[in-house]
């Protein structure tokens, strides 16, 4: 649960742009830019964690990562369920989808909204352009059984 006053994305916009354009999972850096634990957290501990920006180790970022879903063998390298483990397991192979940021309970909702309104909108436009390409159209036809690929690489029905 974040603090009542959360990070203003406009104040850290230049940093967020750099973070979201890198080929590494952005969750840890977004968590550090966030406001930290709010006073209403429900963790059972004797320490006062208000304002702490530490990773909870909940593993939500790992569970949300499409790369780790496609390549589950990567998870065998560690039992840790932290954002640092995600960075180690994924590294430069990150899809840059933002799922880890959206799944993290420590990232301020204001930063999540910024991610959705900027980075993910641009990413969807890229995906749409790719999906409407001739290559994808032929692929869709092949999946539907309306197109067959011959040995010479040309197709038809």
C-alpha positions as CSV (number, residue, x, y, z in Angstrom):
1,X,0.0,0.0,0.0
2,X,1.7,3.2,-1.1
3,X,1.9,6.5,0.8
4,X,-1.1,8.9,0.6
5,X,1.1,11.3,-1.4
6,X,2.6,9.5,-4.3
7,X,5.3,10.3,-6.8
8,X,4.3,12.8,-9.4
9,X,5.3,11.2,-12.8
10,X,5.7,14.6,-14.4
11,X,8.5,15.4,-11.8
12,X,10.4,12.3,-12.8
13,X,9.3,12.0,-16.4
14,X,12.8,12.2,-17.9
15,X,14.0,9.4,-15.6
16,X,10.9,7.3,-16.4
17,X,11.5,7.7,-20.1
18,X,15.1,6.4,-19.7
19,X,13.9,3.5,-17.5
20,X,11.1,2.4,-19.9
21,X,13.5,2.5,-22.9
22,X,16.1,0.2,-21.4
23,X,16.1,-3.5,-22.3
24,X,16.0,-4.6,-18.6
25,X,13.0,-5.2,-16.3
26,X,12.0,-1.7,-15.0
27,X,10.2,-2.8,-11.8
28,X,13.1,-2.2,-9.3
29,X,13.8,1.3,-10.5
30,X,10.1,2.2,-10.6
31,X,9.8,0.9,-7.1
32,X,12.7,3.1,-5.9
33,X,11.0,6.1,-7.5
34,X,7.8,5.4,-5.7
35,X,6.7,6.7,-2.3
36,X,7.3,3.5,-0.3
37,X,5.0,1.7,2.2
38,X,2.1,3.7,3.4
39,X,1.1,3.7,7.1
40,X,-1.7,1.2,6.4
41,X,0.5,-1.7,5.4
42,X,-0.6,-5.1,6.8
43,X,2.8,-6.9,7.0
44,X,3.3,-8.7,10.4
45,X,6.5,-7.1,11.7
46,X,7.7,-5.2,14.7
47,X,9.6,-2.7,12.5
48,X,7.9,0.4,11.3
49,X,8.1,0.1,7.5
50,X,6.4,3.3,6.6
51,X,8.3,4.9,3.7
52,X,10.4,1.8,3.0
53,X,11.0,1.1,-0.7
54,X,12.3,-2.4,-0.2
55,X,11.2,-5.3,-2.4
56,X,8.7,-7.4,-0.5
57,X,9.9,-10.6,-2.2
58,X,6.3,-11.5,-3.2
59,X,7.3,-12.7,-6.6
60,X,4.4,-10.9,-8.4
61,X,6.8,-9.4,-11.0
62,X,8.2,-12.9,-11.7
63,X,4.7,-14.4,-12.1
64,X,3.7,-11.6,-14.5
65,X,6.8,-11.8,-16.8
66,X,5.9,-13.3,-20.2
67,X,9.6,-14.2,-20.9
68,X,9.7,-16.4,-17.8
69,X,6.3,-17.9,-18.8
70,X,7.7,-18.8,-22.2
71,X,11.1,-20.0,-20.9
72,X,10.3,-21.6,-17.4
73,X,13.8,-23.2,-17.3
74,X,15.2,-19.8,-16.5
75,X,13.5,-19.9,-13.1
76,X,15.5,-23.0,-12.1
77,X,18.5,-20.7,-11.6
78,X,17.2,-19.3,-8.3
79,X,14.5,-19.8,-5.7
80,X,14.5,-16.0,-4.9
81,X,11.2,-14.2,-5.8
82,X,12.5,-10.6,-5.8
83,X,12.8,-7.8,-8.4
84,X,16.6,-8.4,-8.3
85,X,16.0,-12.1,-9.2
86,X,13.8,-10.9,-12.1
87,X,16.6,-8.7,-13.4
88,X,19.1,-11.5,-13.1
89,X,16.9,-14.1,-14.8
90,X,15.6,-11.9,-17.6
91,X,18.5,-9.4,-18.1
92,X,18.7,-7.9,-21.6
93,X,16.1,-10.3,-23.0
94,X,13.2,-8.2,-21.4
95,X,10.1,-7.9,-23.6
96,X,9.6,-4.3,-22.2
97,X,5.9,-5.1,-21.7
98,X,5.7,-3.4,-18.3
99,X,3.9,-6.3,-16.7
100,X,6.4,-6.5,-13.8
101,X,5.7,-2.8,-12.9
102,X,2.0,-3.2,-13.1
103,X,2.1,-6.3,-10.8
104,X,4.4,-4.8,-8.1
105,X,2.5,-3.7,-5.0
106,X,5.4,-1.3,-4.2
107,X,5.1,0.8,-7.3
108,X,2.9,3.9,-6.9
109,X,-0.3,3.8,-9.0
110,X,0.7,7.2,-10.4
111,X,3.8,5.6,-12.0
112,X,1.6,2.6,-13.3
113,X,-0.8,5.0,-14.9
114,X,2.1,6.9,-16.5
115,X,3.4,3.6,-17.9
116,X,0.0,2.7,-19.4
117,X,-0.7,6.1,-20.8
118,X,2.7,6.5,-22.5
119,X,4.9,3.5,-22.9
120,X,2.2,0.8,-23.3
121,X,0.2,3.0,-25.8
122,X,3.3,3.4,-28.0
123,X,4.0,-0.4,-27.7
124,X,0.4,-1.2,-28.7
125,X,0.8,1.0,-31.8
126,X,4.0,-0.9,-32.7
127,X,2.2,-4.3,-32.2
128,X,-0.7,-3.1,-34.3
129,X,1.6,-2.0,-37.1
130,X,3.4,-5.4,-37.0
131,X,0.1,-7.3,-36.8
132,X,-1.2,-5.5,-39.9
133,X,1.9,-6.3,-42.0
134,X,1.6,-8.6,-45.0
135,X,3.7,-11.2,-43.3
136,X,1.2,-11.4,-40.3
137,X,-1.7,-11.5,-42.8
138,X,-0.2,-14.5,-44.5
139,X,0.4,-16.1,-41.1
140,X,-3.2,-15.5,-40.0
141,X,-4.4,-17.1,-43.3
142,X,-2.2,-20.1,-42.7
143,X,-3.5,-20.5,-39.2
144,X,-7.1,-20.3,-40.5
145,X,-6.3,-22.9,-43.2
146,X,-7.0,-20.4,-46.0
147,X,-3.3,-20.5,-47.2
148,X,-0.8,-23.2,-47.7
149,X,3.0,-22.7,-47.9
150,X,4.6,-24.6,-50.7
151,X,8.2,-26.0,-50.7
152,X,9.4,-23.0,-52.8
153,X,8.3,-20.6,-50.1
154,X,5.4,-19.3,-52.0
155,X,1.8,-19.9,-51.0
156,X,-1.7,-20.1,-52.1
157,X,-4.8,-22.1,-51.8
